[in-house]
Amino acid sequence: MLGSKERAQADQAAWLTIEGSLYWLSLLRKRAASVSKNTIPNWDVSKIIELARTNWRQWQLTDFNLQRPITRRELAVLLDSLLDPFSNYPVNHQGVIQL
């Protein structure tokens, strides 16, 4: 059985970092570009990291550090700003994506 110190270390290893979030966001953008009727630029991870670094404060976020765990708010802002799901997919009033 894990003690509290070991459990905390194991929990931290499982946390999603800002860098990991930006990697997954790049995969989501590639997938979105392949199925969307809109033109979505195909950015690689380095381009997305640079965009996040440049706009972090403008998005009213603090402490840009790729290695720290991302907060729910930061992830929501990144998804909305860099993936822009509601502009790239038509969504009906029930929230169903219309492909």
C-alpha positions in Angstrom: 0.0 0.0 0.0 1.3 3.5 -0.9 2.0 6.0 1.8 0.9 9.6 1.4 4.2 10.7 0.1 4.4 8.0 -2.5 0.7 8.6 -3.5 1.4 12.3 -3.9 4.4 11.6 -6.2 2.4 9.1 -8.2 -0.5 11.6 -8.5 1.9 14.3 -9.7 3.4 12.0 -12.4 -0.1 11.4 -13.8 -1.0 15.2 -14.0 -1.3 16.7 -17.4 1.3 19.4 -18.0 0.9 22.5 -20.1 3.4 20.9 -22.6 1.3 17.7 -22.7 -1.9 19.7 -23.2 -0.3 21.6 -26.1 0.8 18.3 -27.7 -2.8 16.9 -27.4 -4.1 20.1 -28.8 -1.9 19.7 -31.8 -3.4 16.2 -32.4 -6.9 17.6 -32.0 -6.2 20.3 -34.6 -4.9 17.8 -37.1 -8.0 15.7 -36.6 -10.2 18.7 -36.9 -8.5 19.8 -40.0 -9.1 16.4 -41.6 -12.9 16.4 -40.9 -13.9 20.1 -40.9 -15.4 21.8 -43.8 -13.6 25.0 -42.7 -9.9 25.6 -43.5 -8.0 24.9 -40.3 -4.2 25.6 -40.5 -2.2 22.5 -39.7 0.2 23.7 -37.0 2.9 21.6 -35.5 3.6 21.4 -31.7 6.3 24.0 -31.8 4.0 26.5 -33.5 1.3 25.9 -30.9 3.8 26.3 -28.1 5.0 29.6 -29.5 1.4 30.9 -29.9 0.6 29.9 -26.4 3.8 31.5 -25.0 3.1 34.7 -27.0 -0.6 35.0 -26.0 -0.5 33.6 -22.5 -0.9 37.0 -20.7 -3.3 38.3 -23.3 -5.6 35.4 -22.4 -5.3 36.5 -18.8 -3.3 33.5 -17.7 -0.2 33.5 -15.5 2.9 31.5 -14.9 3.7 30.0 -18.3 5.8 27.0 -17.5 5.6 24.0 -19.8 6.5 21.5 -17.1 3.9 22.4 -14.5 0.4 20.9 -14.3 -2.3 22.7 -16.2 -5.4 24.0 -14.5 -8.9 23.3 -15.8 -9.3 27.0 -16.6 -6.1 27.2 -18.6 -7.0 24.1 -20.6 -10.4 25.6 -21.3 -8.8 28.8 -22.5 -6.3 26.9 -24.7 -9.0 24.8 -26.3 -11.2 27.8 -27.0 -8.4 29.9 -28.3 -6.3 27.5 -30.3 -8.9 24.9 -31.4 -11.9 27.3 -31.6 -14.4 24.4 -31.7 -17.6 26.4 -32.0 -16.4 28.3 -35.1 -14.9 25.2 -36.8 -17.9 22.9 -36.3 -21.6 23.8 -36.7 -23.4 22.9 -33.5 -27.2 22.7 -33.2 -29.2 23.9 -30.2 -28.9 20.5 -28.6 -25.1 20.6 -28.7 -24.9 18.0 -31.5 -22.1 18.6 -34.0 -23.4 18.8 -37.6 -20.8 17.3 -39.8 
